[in-house]
Amino acid sequence: MATPDNLDGILITWGDRLFYPGNRVVKVKPSPRFSGDAARQRAAVIRQRIAATVVRRAPQVMVKVTGGGRGLRAIAAHFRYISKNGRLEIEDQRGEIMRGIDVLHDLAEEWRLSGSYIPNGAEPGHRREAFNIMLSMPRGTDPLTVQRAAREFAQVELMDHKYVMVLHDHQANPHVHISVRAESTLGERLNPRKSDLHRWRETFAEKLRGHGVDAEATRQATRGQYCQPDPLWRLKAQEAGRLRRAPLSKQIRPQKHPAKKAAVDAWVQIGLALAKSDQAADRQLAGNVARFITEITATKPGAPERSSVRSEPTVQRPTQKPGLQPNPQAWTAPRDIGPNR
């Protein structure tokens, strides 16, 4: 049996790789070492995230940057789009609620003069003066809860920036559109990267859980999945009801993808450690981890992995003499020998 301290250390080590991947930066500070109560609390958080992923299969939040305006004309057009030409309520960073097409014009002019001047148009390659963000949850989530969580998300992650947000609850998935001015009131510019998006997902999921919604922000590789996002034109066409056919499923399971392989290795180490625990709950969780590993490593039906071993060259059938009937049992085609045989 694994001692509690050793088990907590293993969960922290491998759990951090699964749920809290480090940013790819140079000279990163070493992670703090946990001990005593801090280690037990950290391990308890890892256990909760393991259970959310492999037992409850908690809904995953979506945070996506859908574009951004390089000039005021594009920014104002997005204001009109998310507010349905002023018919929907639009909320700014101060919590003020606005509605109406005239309000949108005044809001755009306010953004033009708040900080660096924003021209009407922009040349190709000009920097973005605003970013468009969408925060979404699956069907069945209370739209007002999504709105509250998005508001709290913006207050944390978009602090010192001008932004507006609009709730869309007329579609299957409740979501909130946020348009944020790239330059903050302190002169700093927003430049979201992959690590920022992961942190944004974590923050949004945390705010949802604070309102009683079971939500997670687990990476695709951790869940054993890989899904190419739909292009922006398809998303907007679907929202406007102009998409004539459903998109093809792009969800695949690349068995040899490096990120997925690393995730599977981490799951295996966590499962082995939990199986050696003296706690029945840990051993039960280990069984769920084992079944989860089996699911994410299984080959899709009808799509067997291609063998890495080349098949033998084709052998020509012997020429039959005239007047003789070929014997189908006299020749057998060579068999491909794959690694699974």
N, C-alpha and C positions, 0 to 999 in steps of 0.2 A: 504494500500500500504506500502511496505517496504521502509524505507529510504535508500538512496544510501550507506551510511556508514555501516548500518546494513547488507545490501545485500552483500557488498564487504567483510565484515567480515565472513559471512556465506560461500561465495564462496571460500575464502582463506582456511577456516577451513576444509571444506569437499573436496575441490579440491586438497589440499595437500595430503589427504588420498588416493585419487584416482590416482593421477598422480606423486606424489613425496613421495612414502612410505619411512618411516625412516628405517635406518639399525637397525637390531636387535643386539645392543651392549649395554653393561652395562654402566651406568653413562654417558648417552649421554647429550650433552649440550642442554638446552631448545631452541626451535625455536625462532628467533627474532620476536618481535611484530611489525607489520606494522601499520602505521598511516599516514594520509594525502596523499600526492602524492605517497608515496611508496605503500600504501595499494591499491590505485586506479590502479597503474601500475601492481601490482601483480594480482589483480582481473581481469584486462584486459587480462593478460596471461592465466589465468584459463579459461576465456570465450573463448579464441581462441582454447584452447585444447579441450574444450567441443564441440565446433562447428566442429573441425576436427574429433572428434570421432563419434558424433551422427548425423551430417549433411553431411559433405563431405565424411565421411568414408575414411579418408586419408590412403594411403598404409603404411603398417607397415614394418619397417626395421627389418632385422635379423642379429644378431651378435651371433656367436656360436664358442665355443672352440671345435674343432674337434679332439683333441688329442695332442700329444707332444712327442718329442724324448728324451729318457733317455740316449742314447749314440750317438756318432757322426755318426755311420753307419745309424741309423734311421733318423737323421737330414738330412744327405746328400740324403737319399732316398726320403725324402719329398721335398727337393729342386728339384730333378729330376721330381717328380710327378707334382708339381704345374707349373713347367716351360716346361712340356712336353719334358723332356730330352734336355733342352736348346734351344728348338725351339721358345719359347715365351720369350719376354723381362722380365727381373727380375730387380726390382729397390730396392736399399738399403736405409738405413736411411739417407744417405747423398744426396740422389736424383740421384745417379749414375745409369745409365742404362747399363745392361750387357746382353749378350746372348752367348750361346754356352756351350757344355758339359764340356769343359776344365775349363771354368770360374767357374762352380759349384764346381769343386774339389778344386780350390783355395779358393773359398768362405768358404767352409766347414773347410779347414785348418786354415783360419783366425779366425773362430769362436772357434776352438779348443784351440787356444792360447790367446784369448782375455778374460782375467780373469781366473777363476778357470779352470784347465785343464779338457777337456772332453775326456774320453777314447772312443775307438771305440765301444765297447759293454758295456752293463750294466747288473748287476744282477737284478732279479725280485725284485720289491719294491724300486729300486734305484730312487732317486729324478729325476724329469724331468729337463733336461737341456734346453729345448725349448718348446714353446707352439705354436700350430697351430690354427689360428683364421680365420674364414670366415665371411665376411661382404657381405650381399646380399640385393637386391631389386627385386620387382616383375617384370614380363615381361613388356616391353614397356619403362622402364627407360633407359635413355641414358647411355651406358656403360662408356664413358669417364667422365661423371659427377660422376658416382659411383666411378671411380678411383680417381678423384680429392678429393672427400669427404673422401675416405678411406685414402688418403695420409695425409690430414689435421687431420683426426682422430688419425692416428699413431703419428703424430708430437706432439699431446697433451697428449694422454693416454700412449704412449710407449716411452716417453722422457727418454733419457739416456740409452736406450736399443739398442742393435743391432737387426735389423730386415730386412727382405726382403718381397716384395709384388709383386704379379702377378695378372693381370686382366684376367678373363675368360669371354669372350663375345661370345663364340661360342655355348652357351646353351640358354635355354629359359630365365632364370633369370640371369642377369648380376651380377657377384660377384667377390670379390677380396680375394685371399688367402694371409694371412700374417703369416710368421714364425718369431717368436721373441725369442731371447736368454733370458732365464729365469733370468740370473744374469746381472744386469746393470753394467755400467762402474763405478758406485759408490759402488759396492759390495752388493746392495740390490737385493732381489729376488722377482720375480713376482709370485704371488699366487692368481689367480683370483677366487673370490667367487661370489655368487649369486648377492650380492649388486654391485659388480664391473661390472658384465655383464649388469645389468640394467643401470648403469651409462654409460657404453660403448654404449649401444643402444641410450641413450639420446644424447650423443655426436655425434654419427654418423648421427642421424636424424637432429640435429642442423646444421651440416656441409652441409647436403643435402639441407636443406631449404635455407641456404646461397647461394646456386647455383640455386635457383628457383624451386626446386623439392619439391612437397607437400609430406612430410614424417612425420610419427609419431612413437613413441616408447612406446605406451601404453601397460600396462600389460594385459595378457590374462584375468585375473579376472575382470579388469576394463571394458573390452569389453564383459564380460559375456560368455567367452569361456574357454575351457580347451582342449589342444591338446598335446598328447605325441609326442615328437620329434622322427623322424625316427632314427634307429641305424646307427652308422657310416658305417658299412659294406654296408647298403642299399644305403646310399648317394654316396659312392664311386663307387658302382656297377652301379648306375644310371648315374653318370658322365662319366663312361667308356663305357656306352652303353651295359652293361652286365646284366641289370635287365630285366628279362623275363616277369614279370607281375607287374602291378601297385600296390602299397601298398594300403591296405584297409584304408578307412577313419577312423581316430581315434578321430575325433572331437566329443566331447560329451558335454553335458550341465549338470553337476552335480548340481541339484537344491539346495542341502543342503550343498554344499562345503562351509566351513567357510569363505574363501577369497571371494568367489562370493557373499555370503550373506552380508558381510561387504560392498562390492562394491555396491550392490543393495541399501542398506540402505543409502549410501552416495549419490547415484544418486537421490533417493527419496527426500532427504533433499535439494539438489541443485534444483531439479525441483520445489518443493514447494516455495522456496525462489524466483526463477526467475518468477514464476507465479504471485507473489505479487508485482512485480516491476512496477513502473510508466512508464517504457520505453517499447514501443511496440516491439522493437527488443528482449528484454529480455523475454517478454511473448511469442513471437514466438519461441524462443529458448527453453522455458519451454515445449511447445507442442512437439518439437522434442525429448526432453529428455523423455517425457511421452511415446512416441511411441517406443523409444529405450528400455525403461524399460519393456514394454510389450513384445518386441521381445526376450530379454534375459531371461525373466522369463517364457516364454511359454514352454509347454511340447512338445517334438518332436512328430509329427504325428506317430501313430502306436506304440508308446512307452509310455503308460500312467504310471504315478507314481504308485508304489506298495502301497497298503493301509497298514497302520501301525496297523489296527485293524484286529485281527484274525477272519477268517470266522467261522461260527458255525460248529459243528461236523456234518458229513454226516449222514443223516437219512435214514435208510433202508426202502425200499418199503415194504408194507405189503404183505404177502404171499397170492397169489390167490388160491382159492379152485379149485380142478380139475373140468374141464368142464365149468368154467366161463372165459370169455374174460376180460383181464385187461382194465380198463377205464382210458385213459390217463389224463382225467380231474379230476380224483379222488385224485390225489397226485400232489403236487407242490414242486419243489425243493426249499430248503431254499435259500434266497438271501443274498449275501454278503453286509454288510452295511459298506460303506467306509466313510471317512471324507468329501467327496465331495457331498454326497447325502443330 
